[in-house]
């Protein structure tokens, strides 16, 4: 998956990389939680890579544990990765 690599930071109202590349501008300052939404977006690349690492390192027993009815941890992680990759 291609995306802008590097650490992303929230610098109100922007999400920028530490190298100075602009990723996004956050609007809706009047919406409750907009700042938290922006911080979540800035953390997305780290969370994406962490989930991929978990799939590669966790044992099958852990991955096959149920995290909610009818859904294993592995399935939930795969769903999140697929959503991030636009699948």
N, C-alpha and C positions, 0 to 999 in steps of 0.2 A: 504494500500500500504506500502510495506517495503522499506525503504531507510535509509541511515545513518542520524540519527536525530542529532540535535544540529546546532549551527550556523556554516556556511561555510564561509571561508575567502579566498580571492585570494592573495597568496604570490608568486609572479612571480618566476617560471613558474607553480606553483602548486595551486590546490584548496584543502584546508585542513579544517578539523573541528577545533574548538577551543580546542578540547580535544586531538588534534594531529593526528587524523586519516587522511590519504591521500585519497582524493576522485578522483582526476584526475590530469594529467599533461597536460598543454596547449602547443602545438607545434605551428608551423607556425608563428614564430616571425616576419617574413618578410611580413606577410599579414596585410594590413592596418586594424586597428580595432581589432586586436587579443586581446589586453588588455581589450577592452570593451566587447568582446565576453566572456572572462574569468570571468569578473565581473558579467555579466548576468547569467552565469552558477552558480556562487557562490550564487546568489540571488534566484535561482530557488526554493529551499525548502520554503523560506519565502513567495514567490509569490504563490506557490501551496497552502500553508496553508491559506493565506489571501483570495484567491479565494473561498476556501471551507467555510471560515467564512462568506464571503459576501452572499453566497447562503443560509446559515443558518439564517442570520440576516435581510437581505433586505426584504422589503414588496413586495407583488406580483405586485403592480403597477409599482414599480421601475424595477423589473426583467423583466417585459413584455414590457418595452420601447424598441423601435427599436434603435439599435446602428449602423446599416447599413441596406440597403434595404434587406428585407426578413430575417433578423436575429435579434432576441431579445438579450438583455444583458444576460439573463439566458442561452440562447443557445450558445452564444459566450463563456461564462465562462465554460459551460459543455464541449464544444469542447476542450478547453485548458486543462481542468482536464483530459479528456479522452486521449488526446495526451500524457500527462505526465504519465498516468497509462498504456500506451501501448495498448489502446483499439482502 
